């Protein structure tokens, strides 16, 4: 099922807090992609923090975007992220 992005908030550690149209809030970790093509540009924190909702997904000021279905699939639920952070 297609889930569009309704809001995004850049977080420390190259993570995004994303709210999807179904009301779920999830965390997407961008850091594994920072050595891949144009994603390397996002190592610049100013650019990374430019993340905003455009159409139905996340887009940065350099016009890079990510498929919303990929974001949903690869994100972890907000509650799961808190548990993971506590255990490290």
DSSP file (Angstrom, degrees, kcal/mol; ACC not computed):
  #  RESIDUE AA STRUCTURE BP1 BP2  ACC     N-H-->O    O-->H-N    N-H-->O    O-->H-N    TCO  KAPPA ALPHA  PHI   PSI    X-CA   Y-CA   Z-CA
    1    1 A X              0   0    0      0, 0.0     2,-0.4     0, 0.0     0, 0.0   0.000 360.0 360.0 360.0 134.1    0.0    0.0    0.0
    2    2 A X        -     0   0    0      1,-0.0     2,-0.5     0, 0.0    67,-0.0  -0.574 360.0-172.3 -75.4 126.7    1.3    3.4   -1.0
    3    3 A X        -     0   0    0     -2,-0.4    69,-0.2    18,-0.0     2,-0.1  -0.965   9.6-151.4-124.0 115.1    1.9    5.7    2.0
    4    4 A X        -     0   0    0     -2,-0.5    17,-2.4     1,-0.1     2,-0.4  -0.474  22.4-107.8 -84.4 157.5    2.8    9.4    1.3
    5    5 A X  E     +A   20   0A   0     51,-2.7    15,-0.2    15,-0.2     3,-0.1  -0.677  31.1 178.2 -84.3 132.4    4.9   11.5    3.6
    6    6 A X  E     +     0   0A   0     13,-3.4     2,-0.3    -2,-0.4    14,-0.2   0.711  67.6   2.1-105.5 -30.0    3.0   14.2    5.5
    7    7 A X  E     -A   19   0A   0     12,-1.6    12,-2.4    45,-0.1    -1,-0.4  -0.991  57.2-165.5-154.9 156.0    5.8   15.7    7.6
    8    8 A X  E     -A   18   0A   0     -2,-0.3     2,-0.4    10,-0.2    10,-0.2  -0.998   1.8-172.8-143.8 142.1    9.6   15.4    8.1
    9    9 A X  E     -A   17   0A   0      8,-2.0     8,-2.9    -2,-0.3     2,-0.1  -0.968  24.2-130.7-136.3 119.0   12.0   16.6   10.7
   10   10 A X  E     -A   16   0A   0     -2,-0.4     2,-0.2    41,-0.2     6,-0.2  -0.461  30.1-168.9 -66.4 139.3   15.7   16.2   10.4
   11   11 A X  E >>  -A   15   0A   0      4,-3.4     4,-0.9    -2,-0.1     3,-0.6  -0.755  30.2 -79.0-121.8 168.9   17.3   14.8   13.6
   12   12 A X  T 34 S+     0   0    0     -2,-0.2     3,-0.4     1,-0.2    -1,-0.1  -0.241 110.9  39.0 -60.4 157.4   20.9   14.3   14.8
   13   13 A X  T 34 S-     0   0    0      1,-0.2    18,-0.4    16,-0.0    -1,-0.2   0.748 130.7 -71.5  73.3  24.2   22.9   11.5   13.4
   14   14 A X  T <4 S+     0   0    0     -3,-0.6    16,-2.8     1,-0.2    17,-0.8   0.899  95.4 139.1  57.3  44.3   21.5   11.9    9.9
   15   15 A X  E  <  -AB  11  29A   0     -4,-0.9    -4,-3.4    -3,-0.4     2,-0.4  -0.852  41.4-147.3-116.0 155.8   18.1   10.6   10.8
   16   16 A X  E     -AB  10  28A   0     12,-2.4    12,-2.4    -2,-0.3     2,-0.7  -0.979   7.5-145.4-122.7 133.6   14.7   11.8    9.8
   17   17 A X  E     -AB   9  27A   0     -8,-2.9    -8,-2.0    -2,-0.4     2,-0.4  -0.892  30.4-172.5 -92.8 117.4   11.5   11.7   11.8
   18   18 A X  E     -AB   8  26A   0      8,-3.2     8,-2.8    -2,-0.7     2,-0.5  -0.938  18.8-158.4-120.2 132.7    8.8   11.1    9.2
   19   19 A X  E     -AB   7  25A   0    -12,-2.4   -13,-3.4    -2,-0.4   -12,-1.6  -0.946  18.1-154.0-107.2 126.9    5.0   11.1    9.7
   20   20 A X  E >   -A    5   0A   0      4,-2.8     3,-2.4    -2,-0.5   -15,-0.2  -0.525  30.8-101.5 -97.7 165.8    3.1    9.2    7.0
   21   21 A X  T 3  S+     0   0    0    -17,-2.4   -16,-0.1     1,-0.3    -1,-0.1   0.722 119.7  61.7 -60.7 -22.7   -0.5    9.7    5.8
   22   22 A X  T 3  S-     0   0    0    -18,-0.2    -1,-0.3     2,-0.1     3,-0.1   0.408 121.0-106.1 -84.8   4.5   -1.7    6.8    7.9
   23   23 A X  S <  S+     0   0    0     -3,-2.4    -2,-0.1     1,-0.3     2,-0.1   0.288  74.8 138.7  92.3  -9.6   -0.5    8.6   11.1
   24   24 A X        -     0   0    0     -5,-0.1    -4,-2.8     1,-0.0     2,-0.5  -0.445  41.2-151.2 -70.4 140.1    2.5    6.4   11.7
   25   25 A X  E     +B   19   0A   0     -6,-0.2    53,-2.0    -2,-0.1     2,-0.3  -0.964  23.9 171.1-111.6 128.5    5.7    8.2   12.8
   26   26 A X  E     -BC  18  77A   0     -8,-2.8    -8,-3.2    -2,-0.5     2,-0.5  -0.907  30.2-125.2-136.3 160.3    8.9    6.4   11.8
   27   27 A X  E     -BC  17  76A   0     49,-3.1    49,-2.5    -2,-0.3     2,-0.5  -0.928  18.6-164.6-109.5 128.2   12.6    7.1   11.9
   28   28 A X  E     -B   16   0A   0    -12,-2.4   -12,-2.4    -2,-0.5     2,-0.7  -0.963  11.4-146.5-112.7 125.2   14.7    6.8    8.7
   29   29 A X  E     -B   15   0A   0     -2,-0.5     3,-0.4    45,-0.3   -14,-0.2  -0.815  16.1-179.1 -93.4 112.8   18.4    6.6    9.0
   30   30 A X    >   +     0   0    0    -16,-2.8     3,-2.4    -2,-0.7     4,-0.4   0.698  61.4  90.9 -82.3 -20.7   20.1    8.3    6.0
   31   31 A X  G >  S+     0   0    0    -17,-0.8     3,-1.4   -18,-0.4    -1,-0.2   0.784  77.0  60.5 -54.1 -35.8   23.7    7.5    7.2
   32   32 A X  G 3  S+     0   0    0     -3,-0.4    -1,-0.3     1,-0.2     3,-0.3   0.708 108.1  47.6 -64.3 -14.8   24.0    4.2    5.4
   33   33 A X  G X  S+     0   0    0     -3,-2.4     3,-1.9     1,-0.2    -1,-0.2   0.414  79.5  99.6-103.6  -0.1   23.5    6.0    2.1
   34   34 A X  T <  S+     0   0    0     -3,-1.4     9,-0.2    -4,-0.4    -1,-0.2   0.535  83.8  50.1 -71.6  -5.1   25.9    8.9    2.6
   35   35 A X  T 3  S+     0   0    0     -3,-0.3     2,-0.6    -4,-0.2    -1,-0.3   0.177  90.7  97.6-111.0  15.0   28.6    7.3    0.5
   36   36 A X  S X  S-     0   0    0     -3,-1.9     3,-1.9     1,-0.0     4,-0.4  -0.910  93.2 -75.8-112.7 111.9   26.3    6.6   -2.5
   37   37 A X  G >  S-     0   0    0     -2,-0.6     3,-1.7     1,-0.3     4,-0.2  -0.020 113.5   0.0  47.0-131.8   26.2    9.0   -5.4
   38   38 A X  G >  S+     0   0    0      1,-0.3     3,-1.5     2,-0.2     4,-0.3   0.686 119.9  77.0 -65.1 -20.4   24.4   12.3   -4.8
   39   39 A X  G X  S+     0   0    0     -3,-1.9     3,-1.7     1,-0.3    -1,-0.3   0.764  78.5  73.9 -62.4 -23.8   23.5   11.2   -1.3
   40   40 A X  G X  S+     0   0    0     -3,-1.7     3,-1.7    -4,-0.4    -1,-0.3   0.812  84.2  66.7 -58.8 -29.6   27.1   12.1   -0.3
   41   41 A X  G X  S+     0   0    0     -3,-1.5     3,-1.7     1,-0.3    -1,-0.3   0.782  85.9  70.9 -60.9 -26.3   26.1   15.7   -0.6
   42   42 A X  G <  S+     0   0    0     -3,-1.7     6,-0.3    -4,-0.3    -1,-0.3   0.554  73.0  83.6 -73.1  -5.9   23.9   15.2    2.4
   43   43 A X  G <  S+     0   0    0     -3,-1.7     2,-0.8    -9,-0.2    -1,-0.3   0.769  70.7  90.5 -64.2 -23.0   26.9   15.0    4.7
   44   44 A X  S <> S-     0   0    0     -3,-1.7     4,-2.9    -4,-0.2     3,-0.4  -0.662  77.0-151.1 -71.9 111.6   26.7   18.7    4.6
   45   45 A X  H  > S+     0   0    0     -2,-0.8     4,-2.8     1,-0.3    -1,-0.2   0.834  92.3  57.2 -60.2 -34.5   24.5   19.3    7.6
   46   46 A X  H  4 S+     0   0    0      2,-0.2    -1,-0.3     1,-0.2     4,-0.2   0.928 112.2  41.9 -61.5 -43.4   23.0   22.5    6.3
   47   47 A X  H >4 S+     0   0    0     -3,-0.4     3,-1.6    -6,-0.2    14,-0.5   0.926 113.4  52.4 -68.4 -45.1   21.9   20.6    3.2
   48   48 A X  H >< S+     0   0    0     -4,-2.9     3,-1.4    -6,-0.3    -2,-0.2   0.915 106.9  53.8 -56.4 -43.2   20.7   17.6    5.2
   49   49 A X  T 3< S+     0   0    0     -4,-2.8    -1,-0.3     1,-0.3   -39,-0.2   0.521  90.0  77.5 -72.5  -4.0   18.6   19.9    7.4
   50   50 A X  T <   +     0   0    0     -3,-1.6    -1,-0.3    -4,-0.2    -2,-0.2   0.430  65.0 136.6 -82.2   2.1   16.9   21.3    4.4
   51   51 A X    <   +     0   0    0     -3,-1.4     2,-0.3    -4,-0.1   -41,-0.2  -0.222  25.6 159.1 -52.9 133.1   14.7   18.2    4.2
   52   52 A X  E     -D   59   0B   0      7,-2.2     7,-2.8   -43,-0.1     2,-0.5  -0.958  46.0 -92.2-150.4 163.5   11.1   19.1    3.5
   53   53 A X  E     +D   58   0B   0     -2,-0.3     2,-0.4     5,-0.2     5,-0.2  -0.731  41.1 178.0 -83.5 124.6    8.0   17.5    2.1
   54   54 A X  E >   -D   57   0B   0      3,-2.5     3,-2.1    -2,-0.5     2,-0.7  -0.998  65.4 -36.3-127.8 126.6    7.6   18.0   -1.6
   55   55 A X  T 3  S-     0   0    0     -2,-0.4    -2,-0.0     1,-0.2     4,-0.0  -0.482 127.8 -28.0  57.6-104.3    4.6   16.4   -3.3
   56   56 A X  T 3  S+     0   0    0     -2,-0.7   -51,-2.7   -52,-0.1    -1,-0.2   0.173 126.1  45.6-127.7  19.2    4.4   13.1   -1.3
   57   57 A X  E <  S-D   54   0B   0     -3,-2.1    -3,-2.5   -53,-0.2     2,-0.4  -0.804  88.9 -73.1-146.8-174.4    7.9   12.5   -0.2
   58   58 A X  E     +DE  53  66B   0      8,-0.5     8,-1.3    -2,-0.2     2,-0.3  -0.743  45.8 175.8 -90.9 134.1   11.1   14.0    1.3
   59   59 A X  E     -DE  52  65B   0     -7,-2.8    -7,-2.2    -2,-0.4     6,-0.2  -0.994  16.2-146.4-137.7 146.1   13.2   16.3   -0.8
   60   60 A X    >   -     0   0    0      4,-2.4     3,-2.1    -2,-0.3    -9,-0.1  -0.590  37.0 -97.3-104.8 170.3   16.3   18.3   -0.1
   61   61 A X  T 3  S+     0   0    0    -14,-0.5   -13,-0.1     1,-0.3   -14,-0.0   0.707 122.6  61.7 -61.4 -21.8   17.4   21.7   -1.4
   62   62 A X  T 3  S-     0   0    0    -15,-0.1    -1,-0.3     2,-0.1     3,-0.1   0.297 119.8-110.2 -86.9  10.7   19.7   19.9   -4.0
   63   63 A X  S <  S+     0   0    0     -3,-2.1     2,-0.3     1,-0.3    -2,-0.1   0.549  71.3 143.9  72.9  11.0   16.5   18.3   -5.4
   64   64 A X        +     0   0    0    -26,-0.1    -4,-2.4    -4,-0.0     2,-0.3  -0.628  23.3 173.2 -76.2 135.9   17.4   14.9   -4.2
   65   65 A X  E     -E   59   0B   0     -2,-0.3     2,-0.4    -6,-0.2    -6,-0.2  -0.909  24.2-136.4-138.7 169.6   14.4   12.8   -3.1
   66   66 A X  E     -E   58   0B   0     -8,-1.3    -8,-0.5    -2,-0.3     5,-0.0  -0.984  33.7-100.8-129.5 139.1   13.6    9.3   -1.9
   67   67 A X     >  -     0   0    0     -2,-0.4     4,-2.2     1,-0.1     3,-0.3  -0.342  28.6-136.0 -55.5 129.7   10.7    7.2   -2.9
   68   68 A X  H  > S+     0   0    0      1,-0.2     4,-2.3     2,-0.2     5,-0.2   0.817 104.1  56.1 -63.2 -29.9    8.1    7.3   -0.1
   69   69 A X  H  > S+     0   0    0      2,-0.2     4,-2.4     1,-0.2    -1,-0.2   0.893 108.1  48.2 -67.8 -37.8    7.5    3.5   -0.3
   70   70 A X  H  > S+     0   0    0     -3,-0.3     4,-2.6     2,-0.2    -2,-0.2   0.919 110.6  51.7 -65.0 -44.1   11.2    3.0    0.3
   71   71 A X  H  X S+     0   0    0     -4,-2.2     4,-1.0     1,-0.2    -2,-0.2   0.923 112.4  45.7 -57.4 -45.5   11.2    5.4    3.2
   72   72 A X  H  < S+     0   0    0     -4,-2.3     3,-0.4     1,-0.2    -2,-0.2   0.930 115.0  46.3 -65.1 -45.4    8.3    3.6    4.8
   73   73 A X  H  < S+     0   0    0     -4,-2.4    -2,-0.2     1,-0.2    -1,-0.2   0.881 117.9  41.2 -66.1 -39.6    9.8    0.1    4.3
   74   74 A X  H  < S+     0   0    0     -4,-2.6   -45,-0.3    -5,-0.2    -1,-0.2   0.488  97.6  93.4 -92.1  -3.9   13.2    1.0    5.6
   75   75 A X     <  -     0   0    0     -4,-1.0     2,-0.4    -3,-0.4   -47,-0.2  -0.498  67.5-134.7 -85.5 158.1   12.1    3.2    8.5
   76   76 A X  E     -C   27   0A   0    -49,-2.5   -49,-3.1    -2,-0.2     5,-0.1  -0.870  30.9 -96.4-110.7 148.9   11.7    1.9   12.0
   77   77 A X  E  >  -C   26   0A   0     -2,-0.4     4,-2.1   -51,-0.2     3,-0.3  -0.301  34.4-117.3 -60.0 145.2    8.7    2.7   14.2
   78   78 A X  H  > S+     0   0    0    -53,-2.0     4,-1.8     1,-0.2     5,-0.1   0.871 115.5  51.6 -52.9 -42.5    9.4    5.6   16.6
   79   79 A X  H  > S+     0   0    0    -54,-0.2     4,-1.7     1,-0.2    -1,-0.2   0.894 108.9  50.6 -64.2 -40.4    8.9    3.3   19.6
   80   80 A X  H  > S+     0   0    0     -3,-0.3     4,-2.3     1,-0.2    -1,-0.2   0.863 107.0  54.5 -66.1 -36.7   11.4    0.7   18.2
   81   81 A X  H  X S+     0   0    0     -4,-2.1     4,-2.5     2,-0.2    -1,-0.2   0.903 106.6  51.1 -64.3 -41.7   14.0    3.5   17.6
   82   82 A X  H  X S+     0   0    0     -4,-1.8     4,-1.7     2,-0.2    -1,-0.2   0.898 110.5  49.0 -63.6 -39.7   13.7    4.6   21.3
   83   83 A X  H  X S+     0   0    0     -4,-1.7     4,-1.4     2,-0.2    -2,-0.2   0.919 111.3  50.0 -65.1 -43.2   14.3    1.0   22.5
   84   84 A X  H  X S+     0   0    0     -4,-2.3     4,-0.6     1,-0.2     3,-0.3   0.913 109.8  50.6 -62.2 -43.5   17.3    0.6   20.2
   85   85 A X  H >< S+     0   0    0     -4,-2.5     3,-0.5     1,-0.2    -1,-0.2   0.841 108.2  52.9 -65.1 -33.6   18.8    3.9   21.4
   86   86 A X  H 3< S+     0   0    0     -4,-1.7    -1,-0.2     1,-0.2    -2,-0.2   0.817 106.0  53.6 -70.5 -30.9   18.4    2.8   25.0
   87   87 A X  H 3<        0   0    0     -4,-1.4    -1,-0.2    -3,-0.3    -2,-0.2   0.589 360.0 360.0 -83.5  -9.3   20.2   -0.5   24.5
   88   88 A X    <<        0   0    0     -4,-0.6    -1,-0.2    -3,-0.5    -2,-0.2   0.442 360.0 360.0 -98.7 360.0   23.3    1.1   22.9
